[in-house]
């Protein structure tokens, strides 16, 4: 029996904010390929000229990089690897808690975060980089170790599928577990609404930084949370153990927006102090904002690594 769209974890690949795509197997491909086609040629795409090694061909690898000379001598398929293919191991850490399921637009925060993560995974796997996934709510939900084959895409998508999200997020405990789960230095992309207390959040990020990972933070908020457009008597349903509230939102709007701005400034400053690359995104933003930010961060990481080697 076929799964409904709401039950299919691959639904997160559907970028409704970018294009109307009907076939499931085209979703991530359309997001990433459409993004790449609109860019000038980037050094991240393609391969560097410095050959490093061979590795055995696996299903999903780009056959353009088969070494036919090796095949003629060994009758086995090997892929040429270059420096650009060997220097990135990325883990996508995605918040799937209850607060992430708010949203009135085409995608709620949960769906937007998972769509972004799936698109980043496709972007990485397209380059034959290794990508893994960790999802969390109250606890760690799924851990998928990094792999570099395109066939790994299903495992990444399935990790983000949540039947019933749990409530409160223990962000300090979660980031401690993430730190313990990723022993090798690499890149970490953290995607969350960060609706948590600021002190344990910053402490958790400090622990993550001690492993010297390259960390990119995407702070996802819904347009309603940023604008507070409500008017008239409104009943707000509490999430993550918060009580319901019946009130006139116009009386709360100024205070809410002031408190939100103070919170965002503190989170941004904390990330800056720790040397993390921070980006606030809204569910109404096109996904190319996330892809572009990730791409530029990756280019900066490579440039720094190259300077360190040559220095």
C-alpha positions in Angstrom: 0.0 0.0 0.0 1.5 3.4 -1.0 2.2 5.9 1.7 0.3 9.2 1.8 2.3 12.4 1.2 2.0 13.2 4.9 3.5 9.9 5.9 6.3 9.8 3.3 9.6 11.0 4.9 10.8 12.1 1.4 8.2 14.8 1.5 10.8 17.0 3.1 12.5 17.3 -0.2 9.6 19.3 -1.6 10.6 23.0 -1.9 7.1 24.5 -2.3 8.6 27.9 -1.7 10.8 27.6 -4.8 9.0 25.5 -7.5 5.9 23.4 -7.9 7.2 19.8 -8.4 5.0 16.8 -8.5 7.4 13.8 -8.8 8.9 12.7 -5.5 12.2 11.6 -6.9 12.9 15.1 -8.4 12.4 17.1 -5.2 15.9 17.5 -3.8 17.5 17.3 -7.3 15.3 20.2 -8.4 16.2 22.4 -5.4 19.9 21.9 -5.7 20.3 21.7 -9.5 18.1 24.8 -9.9 20.2 26.6 -7.4 23.5 25.6 -9.0 22.3 26.6 -12.5 21.7 30.1 -11.3 25.2 30.6 -9.9 28.4 31.5 -11.5 30.8 28.6 -11.6 32.0 27.9 -8.1 35.2 26.1 -7.0 33.1 23.9 -4.8 31.5 22.2 -7.7 33.5 19.9 -10.0 36.9 18.7 -8.9 40.2 20.2 -7.9 43.2 19.5 -10.2 45.2 17.9 -7.4 44.7 14.1 -7.6 44.8 12.3 -4.2 43.9 8.7 -4.6 41.6 6.1 -6.1 38.6 4.4 -4.4 36.5 1.6 -5.6 33.3 2.5 -7.5 30.0 2.2 -5.7 26.5 2.6 -7.1 25.5 6.3 -7.3 29.0 7.5 -8.1 29.4 9.8 -11.1 30.8 7.6 -13.9 32.5 10.6 -15.4 35.2 10.2 -12.9 35.9 6.5 -13.5 39.6 5.8 -14.3 39.4 3.7 -17.5 43.2 3.1 -17.5 42.9 1.4 -14.2 39.9 -0.6 -15.4 41.8 -1.8 -18.5 44.6 -3.2 -16.3 42.5 -4.6 -13.4 39.0 -5.1 -14.9 37.6 -3.3 -11.9 36.0 0.1 -11.6 37.8 2.9 -9.6 36.9 6.5 -9.1 39.5 9.2 -9.1 39.4 11.3 -5.9 40.8 14.8 -5.7 41.6 17.0 -2.8 38.1 18.6 -3.0 36.4 15.3 -2.3 38.4 14.3 0.7 38.2 17.3 3.1 34.5 17.4 4.1 32.6 15.3 6.6 29.4 16.9 7.5 26.7 16.1 10.1 23.3 17.8 9.8 21.8 18.2 13.3 18.1 18.9 13.0 15.6 19.9 15.7 12.3 18.0 15.3 10.7 19.0 18.7 7.1 20.1 19.1 7.8 23.8 18.8 9.2 23.2 15.3 5.8 22.1 14.1 4.3 25.6 14.2 3.5 27.3 10.9 0.7 28.6 8.8 2.5 29.0 5.5 3.4 26.3 2.8 6.0 24.8 5.2 6.0 24.9 9.0 9.4 25.2 10.8 9.8 21.4 11.0 9.1 20.9 7.3 11.3 23.9 6.3 14.2 22.6 8.4 13.9 19.1 7.0 13.6 20.4 3.5 16.7 22.5 4.0 18.6 19.6 5.5 17.6 17.2 2.7 18.7 19.7 0.1 22.1 20.2 1.9 22.5 16.4 2.0 21.8 16.2 -1.7 24.3 19.0 -2.4 27.0 17.2 -0.3 26.3 13.7 -1.8 26.4 15.2 -5.3 30.0 16.2 -4.5 30.7 12.7 -3.1 31.2 14.3 0.4 30.2 12.3 3.5 27.0 13.5 5.2 25.3 12.2 8.4 22.2 13.2 10.3 21.3 13.6 13.9 17.7 14.5 14.9 16.5 15.5 18.3 13.6 16.7 20.4 13.6 15.9 24.1 16.3 13.3 23.4 18.4 12.2 20.4 15.9 10.6 18.0 18.1 9.3 15.2 21.8 9.1 14.5 22.8 8.3 10.9 26.7 8.1 10.5 28.2 10.0 7.6 28.4 8.2 4.2 29.4 9.5 0.8 27.1 7.5 -1.6 24.0 9.0 -3.2 22.1 5.9 -2.0 22.6 7.3 1.5 19.9 9.8 0.8 17.0 7.6 1.9 18.7 7.0 5.3 19.0 10.8 5.8 15.4 11.4 4.9 14.1 8.6 7.1 16.0 10.0 10.1 14.0 13.2 9.9 10.6 11.4 9.8 8.9 11.9 13.2 5.5 10.4 13.9 4.9 12.3 17.2 7.4 14.9 18.4 8.1 15.1 22.1 7.7 18.3 24.0 10.4 20.1 25.9 13.9 20.2 24.5 16.9 19.7 26.8 19.3 21.6 24.6 22.3 21.3 26.9 21.9 17.5 27.2 21.2 17.2 23.5 24.4 19.2 22.5 26.4 17.1 25.0 25.2 13.9 23.2 25.9 15.5 19.8 29.5 16.3 21.0 30.0 12.7 22.1 28.5 11.3 18.9 30.8 13.1 16.6 34.4 12.4 17.7 36.2 13.3 14.5 36.6 16.9 13.6 34.4 18.0 10.7 31.6 20.3 9.8 28.3 20.5 11.7 25.2 22.2 10.5 22.7 22.9 13.3 19.1 23.7 12.3 16.7 24.7 15.1 14.3 27.4 16.3 16.3 27.6 19.5 13.2 28.3 21.6 15.1 27.4 24.7 16.8 29.2 27.6 19.9 31.0 26.4 22.3 30.0 29.1 22.2 26.2 28.5 22.2 26.9 24.7 25.4 28.8 24.8 27.0 26.3 27.2 26.0 23.5 24.8 27.5 25.3 21.8 30.7 25.9 23.8 31.0 22.1 24.3 30.6 21.5 20.6 33.3 24.1 19.9 35.8 22.3 22.1 36.1 19.6 19.4 37.1 22.3 16.9 34.4 21.5 14.5 33.4 24.0 11.8 29.9 24.9 12.9 27.2 26.6 10.8 24.0 27.6 12.7 20.6 28.1 11.0 18.1 29.7 13.3 14.7 29.0 11.8 11.7 31.0 12.8 8.2 31.3 11.3 7.1 34.6 9.8 4.4 34.8 12.5 7.0 34.6 15.2 9.0 37.4 13.6 6.1 39.7 12.8 3.4 38.8 15.4 0.6 39.7 12.9 -2.3 38.6 15.2 -5.3 40.9 16.0 -8.6 40.4 17.9 -9.1 38.1 20.8 -6.8 35.1 20.1 -6.2 31.8 21.9 -2.5 30.8 21.8 -1.9 27.1 22.3 1.1 26.4 24.5 3.9 24.2 23.1 6.7 22.4 25.0 4.8 22.4 28.3 3.7 26.0 28.1 0.1 26.9 29.1 -2.5 28.1 26.7 -3.2 31.9 26.7 -6.4 33.8 25.7 -5.7 37.5 25.1 -5.8 40.5 22.9 -2.5 40.2 21.0 -2.3 43.9 20.2 -1.6 44.6 23.9 1.3 42.2 23.8 2.8 42.9 20.4 5.3 45.7 21.3 6.6 43.8 24.4 6.8 40.6 22.4 8.8 42.1 19.6 11.2 43.9 22.0 11.8 40.6 23.9 12.3 38.7 20.7 14.9 41.2 19.4 16.8 41.1 22.7 16.8 37.3 22.5 18.0 37.2 18.9 20.8 39.7 19.6 22.0 37.6 22.5 22.0 34.4 20.5 23.8 36.1 17.6 26.4 37.6 20.0 26.9 34.2 21.7 27.5 32.5 18.3 29.9 35.3 17.2 31.9 35.1 20.4 32.3 31.3 19.8 33.3 31.8 16.2 30.2 30.1 14.8 28.7 31.1 11.5 25.1 32.2 12.4 22.2 32.8 10.0 18.7 33.7 10.9 16.2 32.4 8.4 12.4 32.6 8.1 10.1 30.0 6.8 9.1 32.4 4.1 12.6 32.7 2.8 13.7 30.8 -0.4 15.8 27.8 0.4 18.6 29.2 -1.8 19.4 31.5 1.1 20.5 28.4 3.1 22.3 26.8 0.2 24.2 29.9 -0.6 25.2 30.5 3.0 26.4 26.9 3.3 28.3 27.1 0.1 30.1 30.3 1.1 30.9 28.9 4.5 32.4 25.8 2.9 34.5 27.9 0.6 35.8 29.8 3.6 36.7 26.6 5.4 38.7 25.4 2.4 40.5 28.6 2.0 41.5 28.6 5.7 42.7 25.0 5.4 44.7 25.8 2.3 46.4 28.7 4.0 47.2 26.5 7.0 48.8 23.9 4.8 50.8 26.5 2.8 51.8 28.5 5.8 
